[in-house]
């Protein structure tokens, strides 16, 4: 005769553990693990839905903004310098979070042309999302995008302002002492 397993209460779980010839702690551990995996899977599904929604939203906003999308590996013509490229990747969740904000801010940014490029294999930049200012003398200055809309706006402006006096390749660094461009090492 087969015993019917019941996991609804602690007493039932103890009886079920005995019927399965495992300890109550082992059975409870299995259920806790199972529940946490289920919760994690549910969270990942929600994140995937948000990710796809964000990607579509960002792409739509970019199409209706003054930002020019870079196609393939060709950078904009040198005659447009200075300009800033927002480097992103399709798989990057922080990129998808920042892209709609970048597209919205672009309508108000008139200091230089803005471009959008995808670097899915880190051929052009070391991390994404990243802003890179390309200057007339060939200098390049990179920057993270910041964590807020205000920081993204400030970084766009600082790349142009501080970049005009900088020669070479570097990174915009902002800390307690202020913002500066540090030469690439």
N, C-alpha and C positions, 0 to 999 in steps of 0.2 A: 504494500500500500504506500502511495506517495503522499508526503506531507505538503499541504498548501502553505506557501510562504507568505507572510504578512509583514510589511515593514512600516505600518502606520504609527506605531508607538514604540517606545523603548522596550517594553516587555515583549511585544511581538517580535522586535528585531533580535532580542536575546534568544527567543525560541527558534527563530529562523536561523540564527548563527549556529546554534547547537545542531539543527537539522542539517546544515551545510558542512558541519564539522570544522568550523572556523571560530575564532574568538569574536566576541561582540565588538571589540576595538578594531579588528581587521575589517569586519563588515561595515562598521560605521565609517572607517577610513575610506573604504571603497566608495560608499555613498557620498561622502564629503568631496572626494576627488571627482566623482562623476558629476556632482552638482556644480563644482567650480569649473570643470571643463565645459559644461553646458552653458553656464553664465558667460564664460569667455567666448564661446562660439557665438552666442547671441550678441555680445558686444561687438565682435568682429563683423558680424552681418550688418549691424547698424552702422558701423564705421564704413563698411564697403558701400552702403547706400549713400551715406553722407559724402564719401569720396567721389563717387560718380556724379552726384548732384553738384558738388563743388567744381569738379572739372568742367561740366557742361556750363555752369554759371560763369566761371572764369573765361572760358572760350567765347561765350556769347558776349560778355562785356568787352573782351579784347577786340572782337570784330567791330564793335560800335564805338571804339575809342581811337584817338590819334596814334596809338601804338602800331608800329609796323612789324609784322611777323617775318622773321628770317626764315627763308626756305633753304633747306640743305645746309651746306657748309660755308656758303658765301656770306661774308660780313658786308655791311653797308659800304658804299663807296667812300674813299678817303676824303672827298670833298665835303662830306657831311659832318666831319669832325669839328667839334667834339660831339659825341653822342653816348648814350647809356643803353646797355643791353641788360634786360632782366633775364638771367639764365635760370631755367627751370628743368624739370624732368617729369614725364608722364606718371611715373610710379611714386613720386615724392609727395607725401601728404602735406608737409609744411608749404611746399610750392603751391599746391592747390588752394591752401588757405590764404596765401599772400597774393596770388594772381588776381582775384577780383578787386582787391584793394588797390593794387598797382594800376589796373585798368581804370579805375575810378579817379585816382589821383592824376593820371596822365592828362586828363582834360584841363587841369589847372597848371600843369608844369610847362613853362614856356622857355626854359633856359637853354635847352638843347633837344634834339630829337630823341625819342624813346623807342626802343625796339624790344621785341620778345623773341627769345630763342630757346630751343630745347637741347640740352646736352645730357642725353640719357646714359652715356658711357664715360663721362668725365674726360672728354678729349680737350675741351677748351678751358674748363674751370675745375678747381679742386673740390668744390662743394656746391650744392644747390639748396635752397634758392640763393642766388647771388646777383648783386648789381655790379656791373663792370663799366667804368667810364673809359672810353677810348678817346685820347686827346690828339690834337693836330701834329704834335712832334713825335707821335708813336708811343707815348706813355700809356700805361694801363693801370687803373686803380680799381681794386676790388673792394667789395663791402658786403657784409651780411645785410639782410633786409630789415633787421630790427624785429622787435616783438610786438610793436603796436603800429597803428596807422601813423601816428606822430613821428615815430622813429624812422619809418620808411620814408616819409616826406623829408625829414631832416637829412637822412643819408643821401637821397637824391640831390638835394641842394648842396650838401657838403662835398660830394664828389665833384661837382662843377666848381664850387668856390675854392676849396683847398687844392683841387687838382690843377687849377690854372697856374699855380706857382710851383708845382711838383714836376720833376723830370725823372723818368725811369718807370719801373714797375713797383707797385706797392699795394698796401691794404689800409683802408680807413679803419682806425681804431678809436673807439670812444670809451672812456673810463672816467674815474673820479676827477682826474686832472683836466679833462676836456677831450676834444676830438683832434686827431692828427693823422697824417699819413705816414706809415712806417714803410721804409723800403723793403722789398721782398728779399728774403735771405737766401 
